[in-house]
């Protein structure tokens, strides 16, 4: 069992509706790290899910978050818009 010390960086990917967010939220809670939901945090610019955030802005936000956190669990794929991860 992870004791909460050090770095724990996990990315969960999979098809829509497969439970990525549910699993990531659960894991983050159990591990005591931050859960990052890429769709709500980076992809959508509005609450109605109609306007996408520009790719460069998504990349900037993602970089800032992962550099600031010692540990996290990411749900969703960033590969299509963030070739770095």
C-alpha positions in Angstrom: 0.0 0.0 0.0 1.2 3.5 -0.9 2.0 5.4 2.3 1.4 8.9 0.7 5.1 9.8 0.6 7.0 10.5 -2.6 5.7 10.8 -6.1 2.8 8.8 -7.4 1.8 9.7 -10.9 -0.7 7.5 -12.7 -2.6 8.0 -15.9 -5.7 5.9 -16.7 -6.8 5.7 -20.3 -9.6 3.7 -22.0 -12.7 4.1 -24.1 -15.6 6.3 -23.2 -17.9 4.9 -20.5 -15.4 2.4 -19.4 -15.1 3.7 -15.8 -11.8 5.7 -16.1 -13.0 8.6 -14.0 -14.6 6.4 -11.4 -11.4 4.3 -11.0 -9.2 7.4 -11.0 -11.3 9.2 -8.4 -11.3 6.1 -6.2 -7.5 5.5 -6.5 -6.7 9.2 -5.9 -8.8 9.2 -2.7 -7.2 5.9 -1.4 -3.7 7.1 -2.3 -4.1 10.6 -0.9 -3.2 12.3 -4.2 -5.0 14.7 -6.5 -7.5 13.4 -9.1 -7.3 15.2 -12.5 -10.2 14.7 -14.9 -8.8 15.8 -18.2 -12.2 16.4 -19.9 -13.6 18.8 -17.3 -10.3 20.4 -16.4 -8.7 20.9 -19.8 -10.8 20.0 -22.8 -14.1 21.9 -22.3 -14.1 25.7 -22.1 -17.7 25.9 -21.0 -20.1 24.2 -18.7 -22.4 23.1 -21.6 -19.6 21.1 -23.2 -20.0 22.9 -26.5 -16.8 25.0 -26.7 -13.3 23.3 -26.7 -10.4 25.0 -24.9 -7.6 25.8 -27.4 -4.9 23.1 -27.5 -2.1 25.4 -26.4 -4.2 26.5 -23.4 -4.9 22.8 -22.5 -1.2 22.0 -22.7 -0.3 25.0 -20.5 -2.8 24.1 -17.8 -1.8 20.4 -17.8 1.9 21.3 -17.5 1.2 23.7 -14.6 -0.8 21.1 -12.8 1.6 18.2 -13.1 4.6 20.3 -12.3 3.0 21.6 -9.2 1.8 18.3 -7.8 3.9 15.6 -6.2 1.3 12.9 -6.9 -1.8 12.6 -9.0 -4.1 10.2 -10.9 -5.2 11.4 -14.3 -8.3 10.1 -16.0 -8.8 10.5 -19.7 -6.5 10.6 -22.6 -4.3 13.6 -23.2 -2.4 11.9 -25.9 -4.5 13.3 -28.7 -3.8 16.9 -27.8 -0.7 16.7 -25.6 2.0 14.7 -27.3 4.3 15.1 -24.3 2.5 12.5 -22.2 
